[in-house]
């Protein structure tokens, strides 16, 4: 079920008032955007009116009522939201160089940018966005925040400058410098501070549609309906995603991911073969698999009478959430 479909300005997506953290889980593809995508993102916003539409992000709400912050698992749009965050870091750093020259309102605006990037909790800063771990994406993003005074004590890994996060930062930094020079050559009365804040306001006014769903099954259905956007995630992808997400709470995600890859290696890369295996596995062992769910007076197969393309994800979601270790070992 779709919980919310709301258009938000970037300033609202990252707003401290919404108390939302964004997590890109380790099963997601690594950060792969390059100069083409960074340039398009930057130019699309500065060449169009305020409020330019940047697309959508799709998130699963993994938070509980006991949490002070909502935690949204970003399952689509992670490249865009990561790039926007790096761009804000770059703008924040450039404005910090002029901190002594800022008036009271501008200091407030600068602090608001900081709150878009980190949330203050229990006396320390928590990143608003947590990227996935592949290719040191998370390490590099956190160390970049640390270098800009937004986090404490996060060590920069070797060769970080040769990887995507720092390349994006350097690219945006050069792009912003060129933009400032272009604006000053056209408008001699403008200074760097004015131009930088105009850039911040322009990007903060850009709009993303945030689509929040309750389960990975909902995400699958949504991807199916939006498959003209590219290659959608398959049911098998989402079963894997859920398995890694659930096992990560116990610190077992790496082991589970290794076992999962071994399973798929036996099945080949053909999605139809993988899907058929998981459907036939449930159908062959449905009596055994449904045993823990039996209750007096209820249907014989609580998980479902048969695993079909429609019911596959729902069945496996229940199995994984009940006992992911047992599920994985049985597979």
Rosetta blueprint (number, residue, H / E / L):
1 X L
2 X E
3 X E
4 X E
5 X E
6 X E
7 X E
8 X E
9 X E
10 X H
11 X H
12 X H
13 X H
14 X L
15 X L
16 X H
17 X H
18 X H
19 X L
20 X E
21 X E
22 X E
23 X E
24 X L
25 X L
26 X L
27 X L
28 X L
29 X L
30 X L
31 X L
32 X L
33 X L
34 X L
35 X H
36 X H
37 X H
38 X H
39 X H
40 X H
41 X H
42 X H
43 X H
44 X H
45 X H
46 X H
47 X L
48 X L
49 X L
50 X L
51 X L
52 X L
53 X E
54 X E
55 X E
56 X E
57 X E
58 X E
59 X E
60 X E
61 X E
62 X L
63 X L
64 X L
65 X L
66 X L
67 X L
68 X L
69 X L
70 X E
71 X E
72 X E
73 X E
74 X E
75 X E
76 X E
77 X L
78 X H
79 X H
80 X H
81 X H
82 X H
83 X H
84 X H
85 X H
86 X H
87 X H
88 X H
89 X H
90 X H
91 X H
92 X H
93 X H
94 X H
95 X H
96 X H
97 X L
98 X L
99 X H
100 X H
101 X H
102 X L
103 X L
104 X H
105 X H
106 X H
107 X H
108 X H
109 X H
110 X H
111 X H
112 X H
113 X H
114 X H
115 X H
116 X H
117 X H
118 X E
119 X E
120 X E
121 X E
122 X L
123 X L
124 X E
125 X E
126 X E
127 X E
128 X L
129 X E
130 X E
131 X L
132 X L
133 X L
134 X H
135 X H
136 X H
137 X H
138 X H
139 X H
140 X H
141 X H
142 X H
143 X H
144 X H
145 X H
146 X H
147 X H
148 X L
149 X L
150 X L
151 X L
152 X L
153 X L
154 X L
155 X L
156 X L
157 X L
158 X L
159 X L
160 X H
161 X H
162 X H
163 X L
164 X H
165 X H
166 X H
167 X H
168 X H
169 X H
170 X H
171 X H
172 X H
173 X H
174 X H
175 X H
176 X H
177 X H
178 X H
179 X H
180 X H
181 X H
182 X H
183 X H
184 X H
185 X H
186 X H
187 X L
188 X L
189 X L
190 X L
191 X L
192 X H
193 X H
194 X H
195 X H
196 X H
197 X H
198 X H
199 X H
200 X H
201 X H
202 X H
203 X H
204 X H
205 X H
206 X L
207 X E
208 X E
209 X E
210 X E
211 X E
212 X E
213 X E
214 X L
215 X L
216 X H
217 X H
218 X H
219 X H
220 X H
221 X H
222 X H
223 X H
224 X H
225 X H
226 X L
227 X H
228 X H
229 X H
230 X L
231 X L
232 X L
233 X L
234 X L
235 X H
236 X H
237 X H
238 X H
239 X H
240 X H
241 X H
242 X H
243 X H
244 X H
245 X H
246 X H
247 X H
248 X H
249 X L
250 X L
251 X L
252 X L
253 X H
254 X H
255 X H
256 X H
257 X H
258 X H
259 X H
260 X H
261 X H
262 X H
263 X H
264 X H
265 X H
266 X H
267 X H
268 X L
269 X L
270 X L
271 X H
272 X H
273 X H
274 X H
275 X H
276 X H
277 X H
278 X H
279 X H
280 X H
281 X H
282 X H
283 X H
284 X H
285 X L
286 X H
287 X H
288 X H
289 X H
290 X H
291 X H
292 X H
293 X H
294 X L
295 X L
296 X L
297 X L
298 X L
299 X L
300 X L
301 X L
302 X L
303 X L
304 X L
305 X L
306 X L
307 X L
308 X L
309 X L
310 X L
311 X L
312 X H
313 X H
314 X H
315 X H
316 X H
317 X H
318 X H
319 X H
320 X H
321 X H
322 X H
323 X H
324 X H
325 X H
326 X H
327 X H
328 X H
329 X H
330 X H
331 X L
